[in-house]
Amino acid sequence: MTPVPQNPPRILFFSTIFQPFIEEDEVILSKHYHLETVIARGAGALLRLPGAVLRSDLAYCWFGSVYAAFTVFLAKLLGKKSVIVLGGVDASKYAEIGYGIWLSPWKAFLLRHAFPKADRLLAVDPFLQQEAARLAGYDGANILSIPTGYDPEMWHPGGEKEEMVLTVASCENMWRFKKKGLDKLFDAARALPHIPFCVIGIHSSFVPEIEAVKPANVTVISYVPRSELVRHYQRAKVYCQPSYTEGLPNSLCEAMLCGCIPVGTRVGGIPSAIGETGYLVDYRDQAGLVAALQQALAASPDLGRNARDRIASEFTRARREQSLCRVIDQLCSSNNR
């Protein structure tokens, strides 16, 4: 690991969960700053945060949550800087599928006051940037868009592609099933009975609930270690992201780096990732989804190479690292004036 420079800013790195994309930010920031990492929720988080904020120059929170709002208010009180990273659920309000923190009136009240008070909100996609400002009811002048970054050496093509459709989606209940568009995917699989589909990430406890509606040509794999996902991406010619809403989908970007031809719905950050290298359809256009999958399966492998090149050039770890450090350095230098 690169040595931390002498006398760098002290950063509180906070999240209620510790997913790989959050861990990657921790690794990036630890190269440049003294980090105090707090991964907690409930009373434990509320007890630890005041002292951690007091010891820091800046608080960096993943996801806009009640805890992030509490941290922003503490930072303001103590004269510290604060940053919230917006990933999706924190800029969403979709009653139809019961998704988004803004569906809760009291949580929405807290975020409506916290978002404008944070020194920076960093959305992983411009769509979330716009939605956060709209839901919080202000001009969003403190919101920037900095996409997550991906490693083209970790995620890379390998071997011959198979005529199959892959989707990776962590799913443990029906609202996640619908949020990820897996009901749409199952319908598409029924319309293409000769094409094998594979869905990775449906929790074993939830599999019995969907067994009756799962088409025969869909294989469900409950869990695959992240290190082994690459071989599944490498096999599939087509990756499908048929979501109701998304931030910037990590699995989609990883699959594109592995040469999958992407098919996705025209929502959230999916168009930002796919660009002109795949196929986009409206969420409710089921016939369009089936047609797009057919086109992708018949497409030249060059399209998969174009998809890889897009993520490898536009969504790099180096770009995220530079952007995050620029924001933090500017905020911490203003703290010292």
N, C-alpha and C positions, 0 to 999 in steps of 0.2 A: 504494500500500500504506500502511496506517496506520502511523505512526511507532511504533517500539518504545519503551515508557516508559523513563525513566532508571533505571539500575541494576536491570534485571529479572533474574530467575533465569536461569542458563545451562543450557540443555537440550541434551543429546546426543540427537539424533533418529536412530535406527538401524533399518535394515531390510536384508534380503538381496535384496529386489526393490523396484521402484518403480512400482507400479500406480497408476492414477488416484485410487483411494480412499485410498491411502497419501499420495500427493502432496497431497491435499486437507487431510489432517491437518497436513502440514508447513506449508502456507499458513496454516492457522488459527493454529498455534503461533508462527509467525514474526511475527505481528502483535502478540504479547504478550511474547515472550521472545527472548533471544539464542540462536539455534540453531546448533549444529554438526551438520551432516548427514553421516552415514556410510552409504553404500549399498554394501555389500561382502559377500563371502563367502569361505570358504577361509582360507588363511594370511594373506591381505591384511587380512581383517576382524579376525582374532585379533591381528595386529600393531598395528592402528590403535586398537582399542577401549580398551586400558589408558590411553593418553594422553588419549583423548577423555573417558573417565569421570573421570579426574583433574581435567580442566579444567571439568567440569560440576558443577552442583548436583543435577541429576536426569537419569537416563537413561530415555529413552522408546523402547521397542522394539516394533516391529510384528511380531506372531506369536511364540508361544512356541516357540523353537527352541534348538538347542545354543548358538548365539551369544547368544541372550537369556539363557539360563541362565548362561553365562560372564559376561555383563554384570552380572547380578544379584549373582553371587558377588563380582565386583570392586567393585561399588557398596557392598556390605556391608563389605568389607575396608577401603574408603577412606572410609567414613562418608558416603556419598552416598545419595540416594533413587533408587528404581527403579520403573518402570511397564512392564508388558507388556500389549499389546493382543491379545486373543484373537479370531481371525477364523474358525476352523473346523477346519482340519487339526490345530491344536494342542490341540484338545479332542475328538479323535476316535480311535476304535480299532475299525475295522471289517474284520475278517479276510476276510470274504466278498468284498469288492472291493479288498482290499489298500490301504485308505485310513486315514491317521492316523499321526502321529508316535509315538503310544503303542504301535504295533505293534513298534517297535524296543526291545528290552529295555534297551540302554545309554542310549538317548535318554530313555526313560521314567524311568530311574533319575535322570538329571540333572534332569528337569523335576519329578519327585516331591520333590526337595530344593529346587529353585529357586522353584517356585510359592509355597510358604508363606513364603519369605524375601523375595519381592518386596513392596514397600510397597503396591502396588495392581496387581491384574489387572483389566483393563477388557474385558469381553466385549461383543461387538456384539449379543448376544441373550441373554435369560435362560436359554435351553436350554444354551448354551455355558457359562454361569456354573455351572449345576448339574453339567454333565459334567466340567468342569475340576476341581471339588472332588472329585467321585466318583473320577476317574482318579488324582488325586494323593493320595487317601486322607486328606483333612483336612476341617475344617469350612468352609473357603472364606470365612472372615470378611473377608479382604482383597480379595474379588472383587466388583466392581460391574458392572452392565449399563448401557452407554451405546451406543445404536444409532448407526450411521453416518447422515449427513445428506445430503439431496439438494436440488438446485436446481430449483424448479418453473419458473423462467424458461428454463433451458437445456432441460429436458425438458417439452415441452408438446404438447397436441393440435394437429392441423393437417389440414384437408381431410377428405374422406369416408373412413370406415373400410371396408376390404374384408373379405369373408367368408373369412378366412384365419387360420391359427394360426402364431405366431412363437415361436421359442426362440433365445436367444443363450447360447452355452456354449463357452468356450475348451476345446478337446479335441484332444489330439495322440496319444492311445493308447487302448487298449481299457478300461483301468481308469477313465480319465476319462469315456469314453463311457458306462460303466455308472454311475459315480458321478453323472453329470448326468442319468441316466435316459433317455438317448437311445434305448436299446433299447426302452423302454416307449413312447416317442413314436413310433418307427417302427411298432410294432405297432398303435398307435392310428391312425396314418395309413392303414395297410392296411384297418382297419375302417371308415374314412371316405374311400373312394377319390375321392369327388367334391369333397372339400375340399382346397385347396392348403395345404401346410405349408412353412415356410421355417426352416432352421437356419443360424444365422450363428456362425462361430467354429471349425469343424472344420478343422484345419490341412491344408494341401494335401498334405503327406506322408502323412497318415492317410486321406485320401479314398479311395484305391484299395482299402484294406482293408475299407471298408464299402460299396463300390459294389454288391457282389453282394446285400446285404441291404437296400439303400435302396429304399423304395417309389417308384413312378413319380411320385406326387403330392408328393414331398418335394424341394424345391430346397435345395441346399447352397451356401452362400457362405463361402469360407474366411476372408476377412478384410474387415472394414469399419472404416475409421478411426472413432474414438469420436465425432468431430464429425458423422459422417454416419449414426450409428445412429439418431438422432432420426427421420429420415424413414422408416425401417423400422418403428419403433414406431408412428409416426403412421398408417401404412397398415393395420396389423393390428388386427382387432377383438379377437382373443384372444391372450393371451400365456400360454404353458404352461411351468411349472417342475416337471418330473416327477422331481426328484432323489431319489437314495437317501439323501443327507444334505446339509445346507447350514448355513452360518452365517446371515447375513442377506443374501440374494442381491441384489447391486447391480442387475443387469439387470432383475430382477423389479420392483424399486422404480422404476427409470427408466421401464419400460414402463407401469406403473400411472400415473405422472405424465403420460404421453402418452395416457391414456384407454383403454388396453387393459383388457379384462376378464380378470382373472387366474384361472388354473387351476393348482393345485399340489398336491404331496404334503404330507401331514400330518407333516412332519419338520423338525427344526431350527428356523430362524427364519422359514420360509415361512408358517406360520399367523400369526406376529406381524405380518408385512407385509400379508397379505391380509385378516385380520380377517373381517368380515361382507360384504366387497365383492366376493367372487368365490366360487370353488368349491374345496373341499379334499377329497382322496381319500387313502386308504391307499396306500402305495407298491406293494403287491402286488395291489391291486384293479384289474386291467386293464379289466374291464367298467365299473367305476366311473369310470375315467379317460375312457373313450370317452363315457360318458353325460354326464360333466361338460363335456367339450368341446362336445358337442351342445347342452347347455343354455346354455353361454356364447355359442355362435354365434347362438342364437335369442333371447338376452336383450336387454332394452332398452338403448339407449346410456346411459341414466341410470346403469347399474351401472358403466360405465367412468368416468363423471364422479365417482361416489362413490369409486372406486378412487383417482383423482387427488387428491380432497379428503383422503383418509385419509393418503396419503404427504405431501402438502403441509402438513398440520397436525401429524402425529405424528412425522415423521422429517425434521426441519429441520436445516440446517447451523447455524443460530443456537443451537438447543438443544444440539447436540453441542459447539459452541464454548464455550458457557457451562459445560457439565458438565465438559469437559476442563480448562478454566481453574480451575474450583472445586477439582478434585482436585489439580492441580499447585500451586496457590497454598497450599492447606492443607498439602501435604507440604513445600513449600519454607519455609513460615513455621515449621513445627515444627523444621526443620533449623537455624533461627537462634536457637532458644530456649536 
